[in-house]
Amino acid sequence: MQKITSRDNQKLKFARKVRDGRESNFIFVEGVRLAEEFLKSDLKIHECFFSDEFFGSERNKNLFKQIPAKTENLFEIPERIFDSLSDTSNSQGLILIGEKPQTVNAKFDLRTSAFQKFPFIILLHEINNPNNLGAILRTCEAVGISNVILTKNSSDVFSAKAIRSAMGASFRLNFWTDAEFENVLSWAKENNFATVCADINSEKNLWEIEWKKPRIIIFGSEAHGLSDTERNQVDEGLIIPMENETESLNLAVSCAVVLYEAKRNWK
C-alpha cells in the first residue's frame, strides 16, 4: 500500500486519462457497488485508489479485503485530492482502474446457452448519450439479452458514465462495437434473423409484431433515429402507442418497453 499526496502524481495523471477515455485498454470503475460487480467478474484490476476516509463502514472494509488478491497496486489518497480524480459529485472514495472487457469487431458466437434461451440481439445505431446507453445495457441484462451491437459514432460502451449507468452489466454482456449498419443487416440475413426497428412512422405497434422468431431489434439515435435509407433496409418497423398527445419516450424507456414485450411473447 502506497500513499499519494500530490495531485500531479503520475499514477493520478494516468487514472485521469482512463477516466476521460484517453487510455483504450483500461476502464474507470468508481464506487462501492460497481467495484463489487467488477470483483465478481474475471477481469483484472490494474490499480486501486481509495481515499483516507474510505473505511467508514463494514461493507467498505469487507470489500477492500478482496482487492489485494486482484492487484498489488493499492494507493491511498487524501480526500481533498481524491475529489480531483472522481467522476462523480459525491464520491464513495474508491476507484478501480480495470482491464477493459474484450469485444468483437464482427459477428457473435450464437451457440451460447444464454443466447439460445432468448435469441434476440439489440442493435444501437449512433446512440450518443452514455447515460441512456448504460440504462439500456442494464435492461438488456435484466431481460436476458446477452449480445449487443453498437455502430460507429455511438457512445463508448466503456466510458465512465456508461459503466456507471449500466450498474455492472458492462462487465457481463457481449459486445460487437464499431459495426457498420449495412454489415450487421447482411449478417442478420445470413443467420436468419428478422429485423425490426423503432420507427415513429410505422403503422404497426409493438403488440402486432411476431415475437416468436429470433430478431435483431434496432434503435436509432436519440436525435434523429434512423434515416429513410436505413429504415428501408429493415424488415419491419414498430411504434409504442402513446396517449395524451405524448410525442415520444426516452430512448432507454422505449427500449425497456419493447424488450419486455418481446420477452413476454417469446416464453
C-alpha angles and dihedrals in degrees: 000000000000132000123227117200103168129074088214095060111135092233090057092047089054092048090052090053089054091047091052094047096252096121110066099194099055140056133214113234115185131182139027099275094049092045089053090052092046092052089055089060128076091242119122126242113228097185139353124211122189134172123243088246096053099103096070097116139042090239091058092045092050091047093050092053089067097053103073089062088061101041142005092207101098120158127186115205131186112253092244091057095040090062089063089059099043122099093204134071093231107036121195091213100251131100128171124197100210142186111270113244117247119257132189124237094207135016134350135246101253095187097081119117092234092057094044089054093056110009100196128118129198121222114197111194117202094331104177106181112085092199091055090046093052092047090051091051090051090053091047091056092045093053095043102258109147103178127060128180124203122189126218115285092035122127116275106269089210099048115127092250095048092048091050093050092047091057095213100324090109089068095055111034125087116243135200103192135187090023124168111237094226093048092054092052091049090051089048091057092046089055097042097250119153112219128220131175136195104251126172090207095054120120092210123077124212092262091061096055119104102240097176094093132063112274144180107224113207130205122183129210122300091241104049111356115211125341120242089255092053094046091052090059093056121087097227142001129214139194131206108232112238132186136203092046092291107168102199148341129236110273094243091050092049091050092051093050093051096043094051091048089051091048093048092054096041095060 
